[in-house]
Amino acid sequence: MKELLISIVKGLVEKPDEVNVTVDEVNEEGITVYHLHVAEEDMGRVIGRQGRIAKAIRTVMRAAAARNDEKIQVEID
């Protein structure tokens, strides 16, 4: 899952070397939180107009997690 998120985001940003993902442990609700860190200049590219790209990234990640019977949440920091 982490590799999927990294590969999606690296295709969007100008500085792919600064893409970093940290993963929290599963919380009491059974949700794994992925924290996405990108360069400050690339933040707009990842979020998109009115959050459309961020929403699309979260949708793709939730669909992939559902195939593995997981629950995830993507936070963009």
PDB file with one MODEL, atoms N, CA, C and O in Angstrom:
MODEL        1
ATOM      1  N   MET A   1       0.825  -1.184   0.000  1.00  0.00           N
ATOM      2  CA  MET A   1       0.000   0.000   0.000  1.00  0.00           C
ATOM      3  C   MET A   1       0.875   1.255   0.000  1.00  0.00           C
ATOM      4  O   MET A   1       0.605   2.212  -0.726  1.00  0.00           O
ATOM      5  N   LYS A   2       1.905   1.239   0.808  1.00  0.00           N
ATOM      6  CA  LYS A   2       2.800   2.388   0.887  1.00  0.00           C
ATOM      7  C   LYS A   2       3.467   2.638  -0.462  1.00  0.00           C
ATOM      8  O   LYS A   2       3.601   3.785  -0.886  1.00  0.00           O
ATOM      9  N   GLU A   3       3.880   1.576  -1.132  1.00  0.00           N
ATOM     10  CA  GLU A   3       4.540   1.705  -2.426  1.00  0.00           C
ATOM     11  C   GLU A   3       3.580   2.252  -3.484  1.00  0.00           C
ATOM     12  O   GLU A   3       3.981   3.031  -4.349  1.00  0.00           O
ATOM     13  N   LEU A   4       2.322   1.844  -3.411  1.00  0.00           N
ATOM     14  CA  LEU A   4       1.314   2.352  -4.344  1.00  0.00           C
ATOM     15  C   LEU A   4       1.136   3.853  -4.169  1.00  0.00           C
ATOM     16  O   LEU A   4       1.099   4.589  -5.156  1.00  0.00           O
ATOM     17  N   LEU A   5       1.026   4.312  -2.944  1.00  0.00           N
ATOM     18  CA  LEU A   5       0.860   5.739  -2.674  1.00  0.00           C
ATOM     19  C   LEU A   5       2.070   6.529  -3.162  1.00  0.00           C
ATOM     20  O   LEU A   5       1.918   7.596  -3.758  1.00  0.00           O
ATOM     21  N   ILE A   6       3.256   6.014  -2.914  1.00  0.00           N
ATOM     22  CA  ILE A   6       4.470   6.700  -3.348  1.00  0.00           C
ATOM     23  C   ILE A   6       4.531   6.779  -4.864  1.00  0.00           C
ATOM     24  O   ILE A   6       4.877   7.827  -5.408  1.00  0.00           O
ATOM     25  N   SER A   7       4.204   5.699  -5.557  1.00  0.00           N
ATOM     26  CA  SER A   7       4.284   5.711  -7.020  1.00  0.00           C
ATOM     27  C   SER A   7       3.252   6.651  -7.629  1.00  0.00           C
ATOM     28  O   SER A   7       3.532   7.293  -8.641  1.00  0.00           O
ATOM     29  N   ILE A   8       2.072   6.746  -7.038  1.00  0.00           N
ATOM     30  CA  ILE A   8       1.054   7.672  -7.543  1.00  0.00           C
ATOM     31  C   ILE A   8       1.533   9.108  -7.398  1.00  0.00           C
ATOM     32  O   ILE A   8       1.447   9.895  -8.341  1.00  0.00           O
ATOM     33  N   VAL A   9       2.033   9.445  -6.225  1.00  0.00           N
ATOM     34  CA  VAL A   9       2.404  10.828  -5.935  1.00  0.00           C
ATOM     35  C   VAL A   9       3.664  11.241  -6.682  1.00  0.00           C
ATOM     36  O   VAL A   9       3.771  12.389  -7.113  1.00  0.00           O
ATOM     37  N   LYS A  10       4.611  10.339  -6.845  1.00  0.00           N
ATOM     38  CA  LYS A  10       5.845  10.694  -7.559  1.00  0.00           C
ATOM     39  C   LYS A  10       5.571  11.106  -9.003  1.00  0.00           C
ATOM     40  O   LYS A  10       6.330  11.887  -9.576  1.00  0.00           O
ATOM     41  N   GLY A  11       4.509  10.596  -9.588  1.00  0.00           N
ATOM     42  CA  GLY A  11       4.145  10.984 -10.939  1.00  0.00           C
ATOM     43  C   GLY A  11       3.548  12.373 -11.029  1.00  0.00           C
ATOM     44  O   GLY A  11       3.434  12.927 -12.122  1.00  0.00           O
ATOM     45  N   LEU A  12       3.167  12.943  -9.902  1.00  0.00           N
ATOM     46  CA  LEU A  12       2.518  14.255  -9.876  1.00  0.00           C
ATOM     47  C   LEU A  12       3.455  15.408  -9.542  1.00  0.00           C
ATOM     48  O   LEU A  12       3.217  16.540  -9.961  1.00  0.00           O
ATOM     49  N   VAL A  13       4.501  15.136  -8.803  1.00  0.00           N
ATOM     50  CA  VAL A  13       5.303  16.208  -8.232  1.00  0.00           C
ATOM     51  C   VAL A  13       6.540  16.535  -9.062  1.00  0.00           C
ATOM     52  O   VAL A  13       6.960  15.753  -9.914  1.00  0.00           O
ATOM     53  N   GLU A  14       7.120  17.722  -8.792  1.00  0.00           N
ATOM     54  CA  GLU A  14       8.347  18.161  -9.460  1.00  0.00           C
ATOM     55  C   GLU A  14       9.587  17.581  -8.774  1.00  0.00           C
ATOM     56  O   GLU A  14      10.610  17.349  -9.418  1.00  0.00           O
ATOM     57  N   LYS A  15       9.486  17.349  -7.456  1.00  0.00           N
ATOM     58  CA  LYS A  15      10.611  16.826  -6.684  1.00  0.00           C
ATOM     59  C   LYS A  15      10.253  15.459  -6.110  1.00  0.00           C
ATOM     60  O   LYS A  15       9.900  15.355  -4.935  1.00  0.00           O
ATOM     61  N   PRO A  16      10.340  14.416  -6.923  1.00  0.00           N
ATOM     62  CA  PRO A  16       9.937  13.084  -6.443  1.00  0.00           C
ATOM     63  C   PRO A  16      10.838  12.533  -5.337  1.00  0.00           C
ATOM     64  O   PRO A  16      10.427  11.636  -4.601  1.00  0.00           O
ATOM     65  N   ASP A  17      12.066  13.058  -5.210  1.00  0.00           N
ATOM     66  CA  ASP A  17      12.959  12.563  -4.166  1.00  0.00           C
ATOM     67  C   ASP A  17      12.494  12.968  -2.774  1.00  0.00           C
ATOM     68  O   ASP A  17      12.892  12.352  -1.785  1.00  0.00           O
ATOM     69  N   GLU A  18      11.656  13.996  -2.685  1.00  0.00           N
ATOM     70  CA  GLU A  18      11.204  14.484  -1.383  1.00  0.00           C
ATOM     71  C   GLU A  18       9.871  13.883  -0.951  1.00  0.00           C
ATOM     72  O   GLU A  18       9.315  14.288   0.070  1.00  0.00           O
ATOM     73  N   VAL A  19       9.351  12.926  -1.712  1.00  0.00           N
ATOM     74  CA  VAL A  19       8.106  12.260  -1.338  1.00  0.00           C
ATOM     75  C   VAL A  19       8.427  11.247  -0.242  1.00  0.00           C
ATOM     76  O   VAL A  19       9.318  10.411  -0.386  1.00  0.00           O
ATOM     77  N   ASN A  20       7.683  11.343   0.852  1.00  0.00           N
ATOM     78  CA  ASN A  20       7.914  10.457   1.984  1.00  0.00           C
ATOM     79  C   ASN A  20       6.565  10.044   2.568  1.00  0.00           C
ATOM     80  O   ASN A  20       5.660  10.870   2.682  1.00  0.00           O
ATOM     81  N   VAL A  21       6.430   8.788   2.934  1.00  0.00           N
ATOM     82  CA  VAL A  21       5.198   8.289   3.531  1.00  0.00           C
ATOM     83  C   VAL A  21       5.542   7.594   4.839  1.00  0.00           C
ATOM     84  O   VAL A  21       6.412   6.725   4.888  1.00  0.00           O
ATOM     85  N   THR A  22       4.842   7.992   5.898  1.00  0.00           N
ATOM     86  CA  THR A  22       4.976   7.292   7.173  1.00  0.00           C
ATOM     87  C   THR A  22       3.641   6.620   7.480  1.00  0.00           C
ATOM     88  O   THR A  22       2.576   7.136   7.143  1.00  0.00           O
ATOM     89  N   VAL A  23       3.722   5.474   8.118  1.00  0.00           N
ATOM     90  CA  VAL A  23       2.529   4.678   8.394  1.00  0.00           C
ATOM     91  C   VAL A  23       2.369   4.520   9.895  1.00  0.00           C
ATOM     92  O   VAL A  23       3.289   4.081  10.586  1.00  0.00           O
ATOM     93  N   ASP A  24       1.190   4.881  10.396  1.00  0.00           N
ATOM     94  CA  ASP A  24       0.872   4.677  11.816  1.00  0.00           C
ATOM     95  C   ASP A  24       0.369   3.259  12.018  1.00  0.00           C
ATOM     96  O   ASP A  24      -0.046   2.587  11.074  1.00  0.00           O
ATOM     97  N   GLU A  25       0.415   2.823  13.256  1.00  0.00           N
ATOM     98  CA  GLU A  25      -0.138   1.517  13.613  1.00  0.00           C
ATOM     99  C   GLU A  25      -1.658   1.555  13.464  1.00  0.00           C
ATOM    100  O   GLU A  25      -2.264   2.626  13.453  1.00  0.00           O
ATOM    101  N   VAL A  26      -2.251   0.398  13.353  1.00  0.00           N
ATOM    102  CA  VAL A  26      -3.709   0.303  13.247  1.00  0.00           C
ATOM    103  C   VAL A  26      -4.319   0.826  14.540  1.00  0.00           C
ATOM    104  O   VAL A  26      -3.940   0.398  15.631  1.00  0.00           O
ATOM    105  N   ASN A  27      -5.272   1.759  14.415  1.00  0.00           N
ATOM    106  CA  ASN A  27      -5.889   2.335  15.621  1.00  0.00           C
ATOM    107  C   ASN A  27      -7.026   1.457  16.121  1.00  0.00           C
ATOM    108  O   ASN A  27      -7.269   0.377  15.581  1.00  0.00           O
ATOM    109  N   GLU A  28      -7.723   1.923  17.154  1.00  0.00           N
ATOM    110  CA  GLU A  28      -8.766   1.108  17.779  1.00  0.00           C
ATOM    111  C   GLU A  28      -9.953   0.847  16.858  1.00  0.00           C
ATOM    112  O   GLU A  28     -10.721  -0.089  17.078  1.00  0.00           O
ATOM    113  N   GLU A  29     -10.103   1.688  15.815  1.00  0.00           N
ATOM    114  CA  GLU A  29     -11.196   1.477  14.852  1.00  0.00           C
ATOM    115  C   GLU A  29     -10.785   0.587  13.684  1.00  0.00           C
ATOM    116  O   GLU A  29     -11.590   0.332  12.787  1.00  0.00           O
ATOM    117  N   GLY A  30      -9.548   0.117  13.686  1.00  0.00           N
ATOM    118  CA  GLY A  30      -9.069  -0.756  12.623  1.00  0.00           C
ATOM    119  C   GLY A  30      -8.586  -0.018  11.398  1.00  0.00           C
ATOM    120  O   GLY A  30      -8.489  -0.605  10.321  1.00  0.00           O
ATOM    121  N   ILE A  31      -8.279   1.268  11.541  1.00  0.00           N
ATOM    122  CA  ILE A  31      -7.857   2.086  10.402  1.00  0.00           C
ATOM    123  C   ILE A  31      -6.356   2.350  10.494  1.00  0.00           C
ATOM    124  O   ILE A  31      -5.844   2.731  11.547  1.00  0.00           O
ATOM    125  N   THR A  32      -5.661   2.143   9.377  1.00  0.00           N
ATOM    126  CA  THR A  32      -4.247   2.465   9.270  1.00  0.00           C
ATOM    127  C   THR A  32      -4.135   3.831   8.616  1.00  0.00           C
ATOM    128  O   THR A  32      -4.725   4.063   7.561  1.00  0.00           O
ATOM    129  N   VAL A  33      -3.380   4.742   9.233  1.00  0.00           N
ATOM    130  CA  VAL A  33      -3.243   6.100   8.701  1.00  0.00           C
ATOM    131  C   VAL A  33      -1.894   6.226   8.005  1.00  0.00           C
ATOM    132  O   VAL A  33      -0.848   5.921   8.578  1.00  0.00           O
ATOM    133  N   TYR A  34      -1.942   6.687   6.746  1.00  0.00           N
ATOM    134  CA  TYR A  34      -0.745   6.954   5.956  1.00  0.00           C
ATOM    135  C   TYR A  34      -0.557   8.465   5.901  1.00  0.00           C
ATOM    136  O   TYR A  34      -1.458   9.192   5.482  1.00  0.00           O
ATOM    137  N   HIS A  35       0.620   8.939   6.327  1.00  0.00           N
ATOM    138  CA  HIS A  35       0.928  10.367   6.296  1.00  0.00           C
ATOM    139  C   HIS A  35       1.840  10.634   5.105  1.00  0.00           C
ATOM    140  O   HIS A  35       2.943  10.093   5.027  1.00  0.00           O
ATOM    141  N   LEU A  36       1.382  11.460   4.187  1.00  0.00           N
ATOM    142  CA  LEU A  36       2.122  11.788   2.973  1.00  0.00           C
ATOM    143  C   LEU A  36       2.815  13.125   3.165  1.00  0.00           C
ATOM    144  O   LEU A  36       2.178  14.117   3.518  1.00  0.00           O
ATOM    145  N   HIS A  37       4.119  13.150   2.933  1.00  0.00           N
ATOM    146  CA  HIS A  37       4.906  14.373   3.034  1.00  0.00           C
ATOM    147  C   HIS A  37       5.524  14.654   1.673  1.00  0.00           C
ATOM    148  O   HIS A  37       6.178  13.788   1.093  1.00  0.00           O
ATOM    149  N   VAL A  38       5.316  15.873   1.160  1.00  0.00           N
ATOM    150  CA  VAL A  38       5.914  16.299  -0.106  1.00  0.00           C
ATOM    151  C   VAL A  38       6.585  17.645   0.107  1.00  0.00           C
ATOM    152  O   VAL A  38       6.410  18.272   1.152  1.00  0.00           O
ATOM    153  N   ALA A  39       7.360  18.094  -0.889  1.00  0.00           N
ATOM    154  CA  ALA A  39       7.996  19.409  -0.809  1.00  0.00           C
ATOM    155  C   ALA A  39       6.919  20.487  -0.774  1.00  0.00           C
ATOM    156  O   ALA A  39       5.826  20.300  -1.308  1.00  0.00           O
ATOM    157  N   GLU A  40       7.230  21.602  -0.150  1.00  0.00           N
ATOM    158  CA  GLU A  40       6.268  22.695  -0.003  1.00  0.00           C
ATOM    159  C   GLU A  40       5.758  23.179  -1.364  1.00  0.00           C
ATOM    160  O   GLU A  40       4.582  23.511  -1.510  1.00  0.00           O
ATOM    161  N   GLU A  41       6.647  23.215  -2.352  1.00  0.00           N
ATOM    162  CA  GLU A  41       6.264  23.680  -3.695  1.00  0.00           C
ATOM    163  C   GLU A  41       5.318  22.713  -4.396  1.00  0.00           C
ATOM    164  O   GLU A  41       4.563  23.112  -5.283  1.00  0.00           O
ATOM    165  N   ASP A  42       5.357  21.450  -4.003  1.00  0.00           N
ATOM    166  CA  ASP A  42       4.531  20.426  -4.645  1.00  0.00           C
ATOM    167  C   ASP A  42       3.194  20.212  -3.954  1.00  0.00           C
ATOM    168  O   ASP A  42       2.377  19.419  -4.422  1.00  0.00           O
ATOM    169  N   MET A  43       2.959  20.902  -2.859  1.00  0.00           N
ATOM    170  CA  MET A  43       1.724  20.695  -2.100  1.00  0.00           C
ATOM    171  C   MET A  43       0.490  20.987  -2.963  1.00  0.00           C
ATOM    172  O   MET A  43      -0.492  20.246  -2.909  1.00  0.00           O
ATOM    173  N   GLY A  44       0.535  22.039  -3.738  1.00  0.00           N
ATOM    174  CA  GLY A  44      -0.597  22.387  -4.595  1.00  0.00           C
ATOM    175  C   GLY A  44      -0.861  21.353  -5.667  1.00  0.00           C
ATOM    176  O   GLY A  44      -2.010  21.114  -6.037  1.00  0.00           O
ATOM    177  N   ARG A  45       0.194  20.741  -6.167  1.00  0.00           N
ATOM    178  CA  ARG A  45       0.033  19.706  -7.194  1.00  0.00           C
ATOM    179  C   ARG A  45      -0.643  18.467  -6.624  1.00  0.00           C
ATOM    180  O   ARG A  45      -1.431  17.815  -7.310  1.00  0.00           O
ATOM    181  N   VAL A  46      -0.341  18.145  -5.385  1.00  0.00           N
ATOM    182  CA  VAL A  46      -0.913  16.946  -4.764  1.00  0.00           C
ATOM    183  C   VAL A  46      -2.358  17.198  -4.331  1.00  0.00           C
ATOM    184  O   VAL A  46      -3.196  16.299  -4.409  1.00  0.00           O
ATOM    185  N   ILE A  47      -2.646  18.405  -3.878  1.00  0.00           N
ATOM    186  CA  ILE A  47      -4.005  18.708  -3.432  1.00  0.00           C
ATOM    187  C   ILE A  47      -4.918  18.988  -4.624  1.00  0.00           C
ATOM    188  O   ILE A  47      -6.047  18.500  -4.660  1.00  0.00           O
ATOM    189  N   GLY A  48      -4.448  19.765  -5.595  1.00  0.00           N
ATOM    190  CA  GLY A  48      -5.243  20.057  -6.791  1.00  0.00           C
ATOM    191  C   GLY A  48      -6.292  21.126  -6.532  1.00  0.00           C
ATOM    192  O   GLY A  48      -6.463  21.587  -5.404  1.00  0.00           O
ATOM    193  N   ARG A  49      -6.982  21.508  -7.580  1.00  0.00           N
ATOM    194  CA  ARG A  49      -8.019  22.522  -7.475  1.00  0.00           C
ATOM    195  C   ARG A  49      -9.192  21.984  -6.663  1.00  0.00           C
ATOM    196  O   ARG A  49      -9.774  20.948  -6.984  1.00  0.00           O
ATOM    197  N   GLN A  50      -9.517  22.708  -5.620  1.00  0.00           N
ATOM    198  CA  GLN A  50     -10.602  22.346  -4.710  1.00  0.00           C
ATOM    199  C   GLN A  50     -10.443  20.931  -4.148  1.00  0.00           C
ATOM    200  O   GLN A  50     -11.431  20.283  -3.801  1.00  0.00           O
ATOM    201  N   GLY A  51      -9.201  20.458  -4.059  1.00  0.00           N
ATOM    202  CA  GLY A  51      -8.932  19.156  -3.454  1.00  0.00           C
ATOM    203  C   GLY A  51      -9.267  17.960  -4.314  1.00  0.00           C
ATOM    204  O   GLY A  51      -9.364  16.841  -3.809  1.00  0.00           O
ATOM    205  N   ARG A  52      -9.444  18.174  -5.602  1.00  0.00           N
ATOM    206  CA  ARG A  52      -9.854  17.054  -6.473  1.00  0.00           C
ATOM    207  C   ARG A  52      -8.808  15.955  -6.573  1.00  0.00           C
ATOM    208  O   ARG A  52      -9.147  14.773  -6.522  1.00  0.00           O
ATOM    209  N   ILE A  53      -7.542  16.329  -6.715  1.00  0.00           N
ATOM    210  CA  ILE A  53      -6.492  15.311  -6.848  1.00  0.00           C
ATOM    211  C   ILE A  53      -6.327  14.547  -5.535  1.00  0.00           C
ATOM    212  O   ILE A  53      -6.182  13.325  -5.536  1.00  0.00           O
ATOM    213  N   ALA A  54      -6.349  15.271  -4.419  1.00  0.00           N
ATOM    214  CA  ALA A  54      -6.245  14.611  -3.110  1.00  0.00           C
ATOM    215  C   ALA A  54      -7.397  13.636  -2.909  1.00  0.00           C
ATOM    216  O   ALA A  54      -7.203  12.532  -2.400  1.00  0.00           O
ATOM    217  N   LYS A  55      -8.582  14.043  -3.305  1.00  0.00           N
ATOM    218  CA  LYS A  55      -9.753  13.172  -3.181  1.00  0.00           C
ATOM    219  C   LYS A  55      -9.598  11.924  -4.054  1.00  0.00           C
ATOM    220  O   LYS A  55      -9.958  10.822  -3.641  1.00  0.00           O
ATOM    221  N   ALA A  56      -9.063  12.107  -5.255  1.00  0.00           N
ATOM    222  CA  ALA A  56      -8.852  10.969  -6.166  1.00  0.00           C
ATOM    223  C   ALA A  56      -7.805  10.009  -5.604  1.00  0.00           C
ATOM    224  O   ALA A  56      -7.964   8.792  -5.688  1.00  0.00           O
ATOM    225  N   ILE A  57      -6.736  10.559  -5.034  1.00  0.00           N
ATOM    226  CA  ILE A  57      -5.704   9.708  -4.430  1.00  0.00           C
ATOM    227  C   ILE A  57      -6.301   8.889  -3.293  1.00  0.00           C
ATOM    228  O   ILE A  57      -6.045   7.690  -3.182  1.00  0.00           O
ATOM    229  N   ARG A  58      -7.089   9.533  -2.457  1.00  0.00           N
ATOM    230  CA  ARG A  58      -7.715   8.820  -1.329  1.00  0.00           C
ATOM    231  C   ARG A  58      -8.676   7.742  -1.808  1.00  0.00           C
ATOM    232  O   ARG A  58      -8.758   6.669  -1.210  1.00  0.00           O
ATOM    233  N   THR A  59      -9.404   8.023  -2.886  1.00  0.00           N
ATOM    234  CA  THR A  59     -10.347   7.045  -3.431  1.00  0.00           C
ATOM    235  C   THR A  59      -9.617   5.822  -3.962  1.00  0.00           C
ATOM    236  O   THR A  59     -10.034   4.693  -3.702  1.00  0.00           O
ATOM    237  N   VAL A  60      -8.542   6.028  -4.696  1.00  0.00           N
ATOM    238  CA  VAL A  60      -7.768   4.912  -5.245  1.00  0.00           C
ATOM    239  C   VAL A  60      -7.163   4.081  -4.114  1.00  0.00           C
ATOM    240  O   VAL A  60      -7.172   2.851  -4.159  1.00  0.00           O
ATOM    241  N   MET A  61      -6.644   4.763  -3.113  1.00  0.00           N
ATOM    242  CA  MET A  61      -6.022   4.042  -1.994  1.00  0.00           C
ATOM    243  C   MET A  61      -7.057   3.244  -1.195  1.00  0.00           C
ATOM    244  O   MET A  61      -6.779   2.119  -0.782  1.00  0.00           O
ATOM    245  N   ARG A  62      -8.232   3.807  -0.976  1.00  0.00           N
ATOM    246  CA  ARG A  62      -9.281   3.071  -0.254  1.00  0.00           C
ATOM    247  C   ARG A  62      -9.741   1.857  -1.057  1.00  0.00           C
ATOM    248  O   ARG A  62     -10.009   0.800  -0.486  1.00  0.00           O
ATOM    249  N   ALA A  63      -9.833   2.004  -2.380  1.00  0.00           N
ATOM    250  CA  ALA A  63     -10.243   0.876  -3.218  1.00  0.00           C
ATOM    251  C   ALA A  63      -9.206  -0.240  -3.165  1.00  0.00           C
ATOM    252  O   ALA A  63      -9.559  -1.417  -3.087  1.00  0.00           O
ATOM    253  N   ALA A  64      -7.931   0.129  -3.207  1.00  0.00           N
ATOM    254  CA  ALA A  64      -6.872  -0.885  -3.135  1.00  0.00           C
ATOM    255  C   ALA A  64      -6.868  -1.557  -1.765  1.00  0.00           C
ATOM    256  O   ALA A  64      -6.644  -2.764  -1.667  1.00  0.00           O
ATOM    257  N   ALA A  65      -7.110  -0.793  -0.721  1.00  0.00           N
ATOM    258  CA  ALA A  65      -7.137  -1.363   0.626  1.00  0.00           C
ATOM    259  C   ALA A  65      -8.328  -2.295   0.803  1.00  0.00           C
ATOM    260  O   ALA A  65      -8.228  -3.314   1.486  1.00  0.00           O
ATOM    261  N   ALA A  66      -9.446  -1.947   0.192  1.00  0.00           N
ATOM    262  CA  ALA A  66     -10.641  -2.782   0.305  1.00  0.00           C
ATOM    263  C   ALA A  66     -10.413  -4.161  -0.298  1.00  0.00           C
ATOM    264  O   ALA A  66     -10.979  -5.151   0.164  1.00  0.00           O
ATOM    265  N   ARG A  67      -9.586  -4.218  -1.327  1.00  0.00           N
ATOM    266  CA  ARG A  67      -9.281  -5.517  -1.934  1.00  0.00           C
ATOM    267  C   ARG A  67      -8.509  -6.412  -0.971  1.00  0.00           C
ATOM    268  O   ARG A  67      -8.563  -7.638  -1.067  1.00  0.00           O
ATOM    269  N   ASN A  68      -7.782  -5.780  -0.031  1.00  0.00           N
ATOM    270  CA  ASN A  68      -7.004  -6.531   0.955  1.00  0.00           C
ATOM    271  C   ASN A  68      -7.703  -6.588   2.311  1.00  0.00           C
ATOM    272  O   ASN A  68      -7.088  -6.947   3.315  1.00  0.00           O
ATOM    273  N   ASP A  69      -8.988  -6.232   2.337  1.00  0.00           N
ATOM    274  CA  ASP A  69      -9.773  -6.196   3.574  1.00  0.00           C
ATOM    275  C   ASP A  69      -9.125  -5.326   4.647  1.00  0.00           C
ATOM    276  O   ASP A  69      -9.068  -5.699   5.818  1.00  0.00           O
ATOM    277  N   GLU A  70      -8.637  -4.155   4.223  1.00  0.00           N
ATOM    278  CA  GLU A  70      -8.043  -3.192   5.148  1.00  0.00           C
ATOM    279  C   GLU A  70      -8.848  -1.907   5.108  1.00  0.00           C
ATOM    280  O   GLU A  70      -9.589  -1.651   4.159  1.00  0.00           O
ATOM    281  N   LYS A  71      -8.696  -1.112   6.136  1.00  0.00           N
ATOM    282  CA  LYS A  71      -9.271   0.228   6.166  1.00  0.00           C
ATOM    283  C   LYS A  71      -8.112   1.199   6.310  1.00  0.00           C
ATOM    284  O   LYS A  71      -7.291   1.063   7.217  1.00  0.00           O
ATOM    285  N   ILE A  72      -8.044   2.187   5.413  1.00  0.00           N
ATOM    286  CA  ILE A  72      -6.956   3.148   5.486  1.00  0.00           C
ATOM    287  C   ILE A  72      -7.466   4.564   5.397  1.00  0.00           C
ATOM    288  O   ILE A  72      -8.605   4.816   5.003  1.00  0.00           O
ATOM    289  N   GLN A  73      -6.599   5.481   5.772  1.00  0.00           N
ATOM    290  CA  GLN A  73      -6.884   6.896   5.667  1.00  0.00           C
ATOM    291  C   GLN A  73      -5.576   7.557   5.220  1.00  0.00           C
ATOM    292  O   GLN A  73      -4.512   7.224   5.741  1.00  0.00           O
ATOM    293  N   VAL A  74      -5.642   8.494   4.259  1.00  0.00           N
ATOM    294  CA  VAL A  74      -4.464   9.193   3.768  1.00  0.00           C
ATOM    295  C   VAL A  74      -4.526  10.638   4.241  1.00  0.00           C
ATOM    296  O   VAL A  74      -5.480  11.362   3.954  1.00  0.00           O
ATOM    297  N   GLU A  75      -3.481  11.047   4.978  1.00  0.00           N
ATOM    298  CA  GLU A  75      -3.366  12.430   5.435  1.00  0.00           C
ATOM    299  C   GLU A  75      -2.217  13.083   4.650  1.00  0.00           C
ATOM    300  O   GLU A  75      -1.134  12.512   4.525  1.00  0.00           O
ATOM    301  N   ILE A  76      -2.471  14.270   4.133  1.00  0.00           N
ATOM    302  CA  ILE A  76      -1.437  15.004   3.398  1.00  0.00           C
ATOM    303  C   ILE A  76      -0.887  16.073   4.324  1.00  0.00           C
ATOM    304  O   ILE A  76      -1.588  17.017   4.690  1.00  0.00           O
ATOM    305  N   ASP A  77       0.382  15.913   4.699  1.00  0.00           N
ATOM    306  CA  ASP A  77       1.008  16.854   5.639  1.00  0.00           C
ATOM    307  C   ASP A  77       1.960  17.781   4.893  1.00  0.00           C
ATOM    308  O   ASP A  77       2.586  18.646   5.506  1.00  0.00           O
TER     309      ASP A  77
ENDMDL
END
